[in-house]
């Protein structure tokens, strides 16, 4: 009597961030029989964060920063499921979907990214606020918000909340988009809780400050308390007039992590070991912004998600084969490149700050080459 063939073992990638794109791109380099690969994503495209501000500035079309997932999954021999996860049943090893059948997994990797933190900011019902994430819809949401902004004789007033790299780049590249969309004059304010670019050196901060000055972007340091209709309240007494507020604050967990009952760090991200596995379930991995390496300090930055790609790919295979897993160690420093608008960029490498058109060429070259490998 012949035994029934064993069921293929299933690897599921929840989210289509930088780490999971690497897995999909290289899965067929060393195909494994008897293993299925599935990507579950809220959107049919992935967006490369490093090129968002270039698209915002009009330097290239939005499609240049997008990776269509269907052809990428097809080339990997993977299945694509577009939809939202409502619950992760770890005992049954299933992801429950909204309006779709459950997705079974033997190994699950969570790479859903993050969203801008709202902290304890109070938002009035009439406030005109948009967040930079999800990036797949940011430009469309921004365009719609600008068309709905109050019209009048005065300039349009826009406030960007968040003084990290994302907030600085958005503030520098936003004027081109606003002018192209509305044709109106606008006033811009960048609100940061403290000094801009807190992870950057003094030289990079000086260059960013000079770029903001040239772009006519006002700066205000203080904690945002509330956002009401046409006003941002900062600290105890300061009020910034704003017809539109853009949230580019630090990383906060996406709500989908709430339906995954596994240990989290103090901020709500999935706690992992250096093998990228959950500290509560070795069958679950967490990468990029969604994961939090215990015992190691690593900022929420795309460079770490990119570097985790080869480690995750190898560890998924090793885990199913019962072999020892590799460790991931985040690098202490990395090249920082920021789009400064106007065909310029600024950057920092090991504390040395620099900038100019050549720097923008370098950034564009790195970004477009990275995305192109997934668009083929």
Secondary structure, DSSP 8 states (H G I E B T S, - for coil): --------EEEEEES-SHHHHHHHHHGGGG--TTEEEEEEESSSEEE-GGGHHHHHTTSS-GGGGEEEHHHHHHHHT-EEEES-EEEEETTTTEEEETTEEEEE-SEEEE---EEE--TT-EE-TT--EEES-SGGGHHHHHHHHHHHS--SSS-EEEEEE--SHHHHHHHHHHHHHHHHHH---EEEEEEESSSSSTTS-HHHHHHHHHHHHHTTEEEEES-EEEEETTEEEETTTEEEE-SEEEE---EEE-GGGGGS-S-B-TTS-EEE-TTSBBSS-TTEEE-GGGEEETT----S-HHHHHHHHHHHHHHHHHHHHT---------S---EEEEEETTEEEEEETTEEEEEHHHHHHHHHHHHHHHHHHH-
